[in-house]
Amino acid sequence: MIYTIVKYLVTAGVVVVVSEVAKRSDRLGSFISSLPLVTLLVLFWLYFENQPAAKLENHAYYTFWYVLPTLPMFILFPFLHQRFGFWLTIAISIALTVVLFAITGIICKKFGVVLF
């Protein structure tokens, strides 16, 4: 139980630190949030929980493929936000990412990479 609480506190702490840094510096906050912090935390937690090496390796491998369809959102967000405001931009970003996930999954499957 203590371990789970520590996991939550550390993971939440990382998010809070990044958001606090981002309030003070756009560039530094963006740099830190672009780091694969969540993936690294997950890899640490899986390792500390004695998961098999294949589990850690698969997590890193599939994370690569799932990151690709999220990248266009970061380019489009500033342009969309100026025109549509925050909430509509978030909705468009989510919809775009879902569509790109599907397209990525279809393309990857043709090359033997099954994402879903």
VOPAGU-2260 file (C-alpha; in pm, 1 decimal, decimal comma):
REM VOPAGU-2260
SITE   aa  ch    i         X         Y         Z
SITE  MET   A    0       0,0       0,0       0,0
SITE  ILE   A    1     281,3     242,9      89,2
SITE  TYR   A    2     450,0     164,2    -242,5
SITE  THR   A    3     134,8     255,4    -435,4
SITE  ILE   A    4     102,4     583,6    -245,6
SITE  VAL   A    5     466,9     666,6    -321,2
SITE  LYS   A    6     403,5     587,0    -687,5
SITE  TYR   A    7     110,9     827,7    -697,2
SITE  LEU   A    8     299,2    1101,8    -513,0
SITE  VAL   A    9     611,5    1081,4    -728,6
SITE  THR   A   10     415,2    1062,3   -1053,3
SITE  ALA   A   11     184,5    1349,1    -956,2
SITE  GLY   A   12     482,8    1545,8    -827,6
SITE  VAL   A   13     648,6    1530,9   -1168,0
SITE  VAL   A   14     336,5    1672,3   -1334,2
SITE  VAL   A   15     309,3    1950,9   -1075,6
SITE  VAL   A   16     677,0    2044,8   -1111,5
SITE  VAL   A   17     651,1    2059,3   -1490,1
SITE  SER   A   18     336,8    2275,0   -1477,0
SITE  GLU   A   19     498,4    2509,9   -1224,7
SITE  VAL   A   20     811,5    2545,3   -1437,3
SITE  ALA   A   21     594,3    2606,1   -1745,5
SITE  LYS   A   22     419,8    2896,6   -1566,9
SITE  ARG   A   23     756,5    3063,9   -1521,5
SITE  SER   A   24     927,3    2978,3   -1850,9
SITE  ASP   A   25     756,8    2872,3   -2172,3
SITE  ARG   A   26    1075,2    2729,0   -2319,5
SITE  LEU   A   27    1199,4    2543,3   -2013,0
SITE  GLY   A   28     850,9    2411,1   -1933,9
SITE  SER   A   29     811,9    2288,6   -2290,9
SITE  PHE   A   30    1157,7    2133,7   -2287,1
SITE  ILE   A   31    1086,3    1943,7   -1965,7
SITE  SER   A   32     741,0    1833,6   -2080,3
SITE  SER   A   33     885,9    1709,2   -2409,3
SITE  LEU   A   34    1107,6    1469,5   -2219,9
SITE  PRO   A   35     957,6    1121,6   -2198,7
SITE  LEU   A   36     900,4    1159,7   -1824,7
SITE  VAL   A   37     586,1     949,7   -1807,4
SITE  THR   A   38     746,2     671,6   -2009,0
SITE  LEU   A   39    1056,1     678,8   -1789,4
SITE  LEU   A   40     842,2     667,8   -1475,8
SITE  VAL   A   41     647,0     372,0   -1611,5
SITE  LEU   A   42     970,3     192,4   -1699,1
SITE  PHE   A   43    1101,4     256,4   -1347,2
SITE  TRP   A   44     778,3     135,3   -1187,1
SITE  LEU   A   45     770,9    -178,4   -1405,4
SITE  TYR   A   46    1134,7    -248,7   -1321,9
SITE  PHE   A   47    1082,9    -198,9    -947,6
SITE  GLU   A   48     780,3    -428,3    -966,2
SITE  ASN   A   49    1003,2    -702,6   -1114,0
SITE  GLN   A   50     822,3    -719,1   -1445,9
SITE  PRO   A   51     994,6    -928,7   -1712,7
SITE  ALA   A   52    1245,4    -753,4   -1938,9
SITE  ALA   A   53    1014,7    -815,0   -2235,9
SITE  LYS   A   54     743,7    -606,3   -2065,2
SITE  LEU   A   55     979,3    -307,5   -2032,0
SITE  GLU   A   56    1110,5    -350,5   -2386,2
SITE  ASN   A   57     760,7    -375,7   -2533,9
SITE  HIS   A   58     649,6     -67,3   -2344,0
SITE  ALA   A   59     936,6     138,7   -2489,1
SITE  TYR   A   60     884,1      -6,4   -2837,7
SITE  TYR   A   61     511,2      60,7   -2854,8
SITE  THR   A   62     548,5     404,4   -2697,4
SITE  PHE   A   63     755,6     504,3   -3001,2
SITE  TRP   A   64     473,9     409,7   -3237,9
SITE  TYR   A   65     206,7     579,8   -3025,4
SITE  VAL   A   66     402,8     906,0   -3003,5
SITE  LEU   A   67     412,1     953,6   -3380,6
SITE  PRO   A   68      40,1    1030,2   -3430,6
SITE  THR   A   69      45,4    1283,3   -3146,1
SITE  LEU   A   70     313,1    1504,7   -3303,5
SITE  PRO   A   71      90,7    1694,8   -3552,4
SITE  MET   A   72    -123,1    1818,3   -3262,5
SITE  PHE   A   73     171,1    2014,6   -3122,5
SITE  ILE   A   74     221,5    2193,4   -3453,8
SITE  LEU   A   75    -148,1    2269,2   -3507,1
SITE  PHE   A   76    -242,0    2364,5   -3149,9
SITE  PRO   A   77    -102,3    2722,6   -3157,8
SITE  PHE   A   78    -274,5    2801,9   -3489,6
SITE  LEU   A   79    -604,7    2645,9   -3387,5
SITE  HIS   A   80    -598,6    2810,2   -3044,8
SITE  GLN   A   81    -568,1    3157,9   -3199,3
SITE  ARG   A   82    -873,8    3094,5   -3413,9
SITE  PHE   A   83   -1101,0    2874,8   -3202,0
SITE  GLY   A   84   -1007,6    2922,4   -2836,7
SITE  PHE   A   85    -901,8    2660,4   -2587,3
SITE  TRP   A   86   -1191,8    2414,2   -2564,1
SITE  LEU   A   87   -1262,2    2377,6   -2933,9
SITE  THR   A   88    -888,5    2347,0   -3000,5
SITE  ILE   A   89    -863,4    2069,5   -2742,3
SITE  ALA   A   90   -1160,2    1890,0   -2901,7
SITE  ILE   A   91   -1009,8    1921,4   -3250,6
SITE  SER   A   92    -671,4    1805,7   -3119,4
SITE  ILE   A   93    -823,4    1497,9   -2957,9
SITE  ALA   A   94   -1024,1    1413,8   -3269,9
SITE  LEU   A   95    -720,8    1462,0   -3493,8
SITE  THR   A   96    -507,3    1243,1   -3270,3
SITE  VAL   A   97    -768,3     965,0   -3262,8
SITE  VAL   A   98    -788,7     969,6   -3643,7
SITE  LEU   A   99    -409,6     967,9   -3672,1
SITE  PHE   A  100    -390,1     678,5   -3421,8
SITE  ALA   A  101    -622,5     479,2   -3646,4
SITE  ILE   A  102    -426,5     564,9   -3960,1
SITE  THR   A  103     -97,0     483,3   -3789,1
SITE  GLY   A  104    -238,5     151,4   -3671,2
SITE  ILE   A  105    -352,0      59,4   -4021,9
SITE  ILE   A  106     -19,3     154,6   -4179,5
SITE  CYS   A  107     187,8     -18,1   -3910,6
SITE  LYS   A  108     -16,9    -337,0   -3942,2
SITE  LYS   A  109      86,4    -360,5   -4308,3
SITE  PHE   A  110     447,2    -374,4   -4186,8
SITE  GLY   A  111     382,7    -630,5   -3914,1
SITE  VAL   A  112     355,0    -387,3   -3620,7
SITE  VAL   A  113      20,9    -451,8   -3448,4
SITE  LEU   A  114     -74,1    -156,6   -3228,5
SITE  PHE   A  115    -438,0    -246,8   -3155,4
